[in-house]
Amino acid sequence: MRKFIVFIAFFLSVSAFSQIRWNQAYQQYVDQYKDIAIEQMQRYRIPASITLAQGLLESGAGRSELTRTSNNHFGIKCNNGWTGPRTYHDDDARNDCFRVYSNAYESYEDHSKFLAANQRYRSLFNLKTTDYKGWARGLKAAGYATNPIYAEKLIEIIQMYKLYQYDSAKGYDHFMAQRTKDQEVGGASLHSIKIFNKNYYMIARRGDTFKSIGEEVGISYRKIAKYNERHRKDKLEEGEIIWLKKKQRKAPKDYKGRLHYVRDGESMYTIAQKYGIRLKNLYKMNHLTPDYQIRVGDGLRLR
């Protein structure tokens, strides 16, 4: 009878987890770190999908206190001869010791080395990098986590966010991978760079200028201003979208047949910025001239 009750509890916990829905914060984490996960896969033969799913799960999509203050994305503790910086949080025991990293890259690199050097995970490296289910179940069987449905959680995350597509990747975005080496802990951290419509963008902060952004990302500030169809000395407002490459002529294919309905406070420029579209092309797609005054409720084509 006890075994039956345990089985029912396990079944219900798995069912409850399977009801989770797609989360924008999780997708943003994937977009930000998928390239370093692919880079690590090519170096250590750990599926990129597994690395990303573990990072998502352990760090709460980068929002956990441990990740935000210590760049520890995988909850790795101070065992196995760790001599680097450390911090303490209540976990399995009070004041458990956790590793502290200078940036996200160090955390991902240490996670890969942790798995590759540990004898208990050695058999997993006989699996193909496309066998994410085998890896997920193997990690649980080897004692990586105590949660009884740890493997199921990883598999569900991988399938929901289609992380398996990265396990067959032949290359990766070196700019985004390099960016993970630059994130700081404490003080003023660097801007988070995201990808949309085949372009990079960041959100401006108070006090930002095209020049300060250019110095941070290593791109001419004159070019950045031009990409954003602005004068290089223009003042930037907090919350503005700043594109780091020339914008596209159209929105992504997902927007085919969809309209953007103008909201209060929007302009043709802010809408073009929102979707990463060149302003002149947004006018052209909608058969409008630059002197047209858009109104709340107007429906605009995006491609």
N, C-alpha and C positions, 0 to 999 in steps of 0.2 A: 504494500500500500504506500509506503514511504517513497519508493522508487517512482511510483506512478505520480505522486504529488510533485516530486522534484522535476519529473519530465514535463508536467503541465506548466509549472512555473517557468521552466526553461523555454517552452514553446510560446508562452505568453510574452516573455521578455523579447524573444526574437520577433514575434509578430508586432509588438509595440514599436520596436526599432524600425521595422520595415515600413512603417507609416510616416516616417520623416519625409519632409518635402525639400525640394531644391531651395538652397539658401544663397543669396547674392554674396554674402561675406565669404562663403566657402569657394564660390566661383572666382572671386577676386584673388583669393589666396592661390588657387590653382594657376591663374593667369600670371601671377607674380613669381611663382617658384617652380613652374613646370620645367623651365629650361635648365635650372641647376639640377633638378631631379633626373633629367635626361643625361646631363653631363656626368652625374654620379653613376648612372646605370652603365654608361659606356666605359667608365673606369673600373667599376667594382662588380658589375653584372648583377646588381640588385634592381628588380623591375622599377621603373620610374613610377608606375601606378602605386606600388606598395609604399615607396618613400613618401609620395604625396599624401596617400591615405593616412599613413601613420602621422605625418606632420599635421594634417587637418585634425585628426582625432586627438592627438596628444596636446596640441597647442590651442584647440578651440578656434581654428582658422587664424592663428596668430594673435588672438585676443587674450590669452591667459596671462596672468600676472608674471609667471615664470618666463614666458616668451617675450613679453613687452619690456621687462626689466633686465633680463639676462640672455636674451637671444637663444634660449634653449627651446627648440621646437619639438623635441622628442622625449622630454622628461627624463633625460639620462642623468643618473646619479653619480656621485663622486667615487665610485668603486673602481676596481681594476687599476689601481696605482695612479689615479688622477692627481696631478700636482698643480693644476692651473687654478684660476679664480673659482670661488664657490659661493653659494648662497644657501639659505636654509628655509624650508617650507614644511609644514605638516603634510605628510602623505601616508605611507604605510605605518610610519611612526612619527612622533613629534620631532620637529626640527631635523627632518631628513636632509641630507646634504645633496645639492644638485650642482652640476657644472655650469659655469658662466662663460659665455663666448663673446667675442668682440663684435661679431656680425653673424648674419644668417648663414653665410657660406661656411664658417667654421662649424656651426651646428650640424649642417648637412654632411660635411666632410667627416666629422667625428662619428656621426650616426653610421655612415657607411663603414668606417674602420672598425667600429664597435661590433657590427655584424660579421664583417669579413675575418676579424681576428679571433672571434669567440668560437671555440670548438663546438659548442652546443648547436650552432647554426650552420656548421660546415656542410651538412647534407643538403641544405637548401640550394647551395651553389651548383648542385648537379641538375637542378631544374632549369627549364628554359625561362628566359626573361619574360616570355609571353604567358607563363603559367602563374598568373597572379593568385588564382584560387589555391594552388599548391603552396605558394609562398605564405599566403595568409594563414592557412591551416597549419603549416609547418612552424611558423613563428609561435602560434599559440601552443602547439604540442611541445615546443622546445622551452616553453616557460617564459616567453617575452613579456606576457601580461597575465594577470590573475583573473581578469574578467572572463567568465565562461563563454561569452558570445563575442569575444574580441575578433576572432576570424570573420564571423558573420558581419560585424560592423565594418571591417575593412573592405570586404567584398561588396557590401551594399554601397559604400561611399564610392568605390571604384566604378561600379555600374551606373550609379546615379549621375556622376559627373564625367562619365566616359573616359576615365583616366587610362584605361587599357590602350587607348589609341597611341599613347606616348611610349608604350613598351616596344613598338616597332619603329620608332623614330631613328632616322639615320643621321640627323643633325639637330642642332638647337640654336637658339638665338644667343649669340655670344654677348651681346650688349646687356641683355636681361640677366644672364648668368653672372657676368662681371658685376652687375649692380648689387648683387647680394653680398659682395665683399665690402661694400661701402657703408652699409647701415650702421649707425652708431647706437650705443647704449647710453641713455641719460643725456641731458642737455638738449640741444637742437638737433634732432635726427634729420637725415636727408629726406627729400620728398619721396613718396611712394610712386613708382612709375607703373602705369597700367597700359594694357594694349586694347585697342578697339579699332575696327575698320582699317586693319593693316597698318596701324600707326601707334606711336607711343604718345602718352599724354600724362600730365600731372595736374594737380589742383594747386593753384596759387595760394600762398599764405600771405598774411599781413606783412607788408614791407618788402615783398618780392619785387624784383625788377627783371626785365629781360636779361640784363647783364649778370645779375646774381644767379639766375637760373642757368645761363650759358656757362658760367664758371663752374657750377656744380656738375653739370652733365658733360662738359667738354665739347660743347657745340657753340659755334659763333652766335653771339646774342643777336647780331644783325639778321642771321638766317632764321633764328627762332621767331623774331618779330615778323619777318617776311612770311614764314609758314603760317602765322596766325593773322596775316593780313592787317598788320598794325605798324605804327611807327616805332622804331627802336627805343625812343624815349618816352613812350606812352606809360602812364601809371597803371599798374595792375591792381585789380580789386581782389580782395580775399574771396576765394571760392571759384574764381575763373578757371576755365579749362585752358591749358596751354599745351599745344601740340608740338612735338619735337621733330617731325618730318613734314614734308609737304602734304597737305590734306588731299583726300580722294575727291573724285568728281561726283560720286554717289555714295549713299549709305550701303551697308552690307546687304547681301542678297536676302537676308531674313526680312528686310523691310520692303520687299517687292509687293506692291498692291496695298501697302499700309500708308496711312496719312498721319502727319503730325498736326494736331489741332492746337492752334496758337493759344497760349495762356497769358494771363495778365502779366505785364512786365517783360515779356519776351520781344525780341526783335529778330529780323532776318539774320543778323550777325550771330546772336546768341544761339539761335537754332542751328545755324551752320556749324558753330563751334561744338555744340552738343553732339552732333552726329559725325563730326570730322569731315565735313563737306566744304569745298571751296565756295565762297559766298556767291561768286558769279554763276556758278553751276546751279546753285539752289534757285536763284532767280530764273535761270534759263529753263530748268525742268518745269517750273510752274508758270512759264510764259508771262513773267512779270518784269517790270523795269525797276531800276533802283529808286525811282521816286515814288513807288507804290507804298502806301502806308498800310501795313497789315493790321488786321483787327482780331480781337479775341474771338476764337471760334473758327477762324479761317483754317481750311484743311490744306496742308502742303505736301506735295509729293516729295519723296526722299531719294528715289531712284527711278 
